[in-house]
Amino acid sequence: MSGEPDQKRRLVPKLRFPEFGDAGPWTELPLRKACEPITERVGNANLTPVSITAGRGFVSQASKFGRDISGDQYKNYTYLRFGDFAYNKGNSKKFPQGYVCQLKEFPEAAASSAFICFRLKFGNEPAFFQGLFDQNVHGRQLSRYITSGARSNGLLNIRPDDFYRVKIPVPPEAAEQHKIADCLSSIDALIAAEADKLEALKDHKKSLVQQLFPATGETTPRLRFPEYKNAGDWEEKAVGDVFTVTRGNVLAMTLVDDAPTDQKPYPVYSSQTKRTGLAGYYSDFLYEDAITWTTDGANAGEVNYRAGKFYCTNVCGVLISPEGYANLCVAAIINRVAKSHVSYVGNPKLMNGVMAKIVVPLPSVGEQIKISFALTSVDTLIAAQSQKVAALIDHKTGLMQQIFPSQEKTEA
């Protein structure tokens, strides 16, 4: 069988709008024919220096690195305008061959000269191309140029000529490209709207915490439930005077399953940041209804309330209280100040002895429970909204896998 029929089968998407069902197979267009490289330098223009976060897009250098790192190279940065694209040669887990994204966060920006920047020619839909880049159409083709030594100053050593050789699958009619772009743009707008709702809920929780808990140096909160308005000041107590302070045990992660089963129903918490420290599930538990914190590493000082029976590893400290002080409210109170007690000499640490001496203002157990219920209600809303955003992102990912042809065999 000749290669041509196979080529046509590969370049026909699984899902197509009805009006393009008989439009024929897609073709491959070298990126250099669809765009124009951007060579304009910033010079004396006053623009925001930006970087690129894989899967997220453009962010200011100040927000990503904590400061503007352009320095003396600023004048040589590339002048980007709204809608332009840039390829960041830095690798990531999701995009090991680098990430390509369109500038939509700023009307104009200054991009590092290490980025390969380009502007689509008239007639090519940015949302269509971004969808393909999000599918890593470029990465699968650029992988041939990347070896173990193909890095320079932390960046993949990809030449512009090699990048512009990337083949972009395009439909035979421009109208189909426009239709796909409109579809993806609509989904992106919906995701953005739901993501804004999620951020609003998170901001609401931050504001609620600021009002329900006393400000630094104070012992009375600004906002109080009616039945506790005349309850007096919160009492300052050392953590060690309220809790039994202990820690978890060493546990090999090979014994932990990703999902709960009848044999392994108990959550295991560690120092990782994903899933609020949830590492998986195990057949045994150590504690029940307690507060944990990360004792070692980059996340030292992170404090969480753990409801129910659970296991935790040796990088978790544990606070136990038969009197009911182990709850979401007290965990949030301690979490507000714990990081200020972390030692950053060598590996960050917040050990048991230091935690025990931390002094925090605490209300009565009854008021703690009331506050915990309020925080739980907001957390439930945040979790539901997070799932909604994740479901929309998954929907978009699944849709793109069907409306774009498979590119597994495409070669630059």
JOPEMO-V918025 format. One record per pair of residues at least 6 apart in sequence whose ideal C-beta (glycine too) atoms are under 6 Angstrom apart, sorted by the first residue. I is the first residue (numbers start at 1). J is the second residue. If there is no record, write none. Layout:
((I:J) (I:J))
This chain:
((8:25) (11:25) (11:26) (11:169) (11:405) (12:25) (13:403) (13:404) (13:405) (14:402) (15:402) (15:403) (17:179) (20:176) (23:172) (23:173) (24:172) (26:169) (26:171) (26:405) (28:167) (28:169) (29:168) (29:170) (30:167) (31:164) (31:166) (31:168) (32:164) (34:121) (34:124) (35:118) (35:120) (36:119) (37:118) (38:78) (38:117) (38:118) (38:119) (40:79) (41:76) (42:75) (42:77) (42:79) (42:110) (43:75) (47:108) (47:109) (47:110) (48:60) (48:106) (48:109) (49:61) (49:68) (49:70) (49:110) (50:58) (50:60) (50:109) (50:111) (51:59) (51:61) (51:64) (52:58) (52:88) (52:101) (53:59) (54:92) (54:94) (54:95) (54:99) (55:94) (57:101) (58:103) (58:105) (61:68) (61:69) (62:68) (76:113) (77:110) (77:111) (78:111) (78:117) (80:103) (80:109) (80:111) (81:108) (82:103) (82:107) (83:126) (84:103) (84:119) (85:102) (85:118) (86:111) (86:115) (86:117) (87:98) (87:100) (87:116) (87:163) (88:98) (88:99) (88:115) (89:98) (89:155) (89:156) (89:158) (90:155) (91:156) (95:139) (97:139) (97:142) (97:143) (98:156) (100:133) (100:138) (102:126) (102:130) (103:109) (111:117) (114:155) (116:160) (116:163) (120:126) (123:174) (125:177) (125:178) (125:181) (127:181) (127:184) (127:185) (128:177) (128:180) (128:181) (131:184) (131:400) (135:400) (135:404) (137:407) (138:166) (141:166) (141:412) (142:158) (145:158) (145:162) (146:156) (150:157) (151:157) (165:412) (166:412) (167:410) (169:405) (171:177) (180:403) (187:396) (191:392) (194:388) (194:389) (195:389) (197:385) (198:385) (198:389) (201:381) (201:382) (201:385) (205:378) (211:222) (211:223) (212:221) (212:223) (212:371) (213:221) (214:220) (214:221) (214:361) (219:233) (219:234) (219:361) (220:233) (225:370) (228:367) (234:361) (234:362) (234:363) (235:362) (236:359) (236:361) (237:362) (238:357) (238:359) (239:355) (239:356) (239:358) (240:356) (242:325) (243:319) (243:321) (244:320) (245:352) (245:356) (246:318) (247:317) (247:318) (248:312) (248:313) (248:314) (248:316) (249:314) (250:314) (251:313) (256:268) (256:279) (256:280) (256:282) (257:264) (257:280) (257:281) (258:280) (260:281) (263:283) (264:281) (264:282) (264:283) (266:282) (266:285) (266:309) (266:310) (266:311) (267:278) (267:281) (267:310) (268:279) (268:280) (268:282) (268:311) (269:277) (269:292) (269:312) (269:316) (270:277) (270:279) (270:313) (271:294) (271:297) (271:299) (271:315) (273:299) (276:304) (282:311) (285:309) (285:310) (285:311) (286:311) (287:318) (288:309) (289:326) (290:306) (290:318) (290:320) (290:326) (291:305) (291:319) (291:326) (291:331) (292:304) (292:306) (292:312) (292:316) (292:318) (293:303) (293:317) (294:300) (294:302) (295:315) (295:317) (295:350) (295:351) (296:315) (296:349) (300:342) (300:348) (300:349) (300:350) (301:338) (301:339) (301:342) (301:350) (303:331) (303:334) (303:335) (303:338) (304:331) (305:328) (305:331) (317:352) (317:355) (324:365) (327:368) (327:372) (328:372) (328:375) (329:368) (329:371) (329:372) (330:368) (333:360) (334:360) (341:350) (341:354) (341:358) (342:348) (342:350) (343:349))
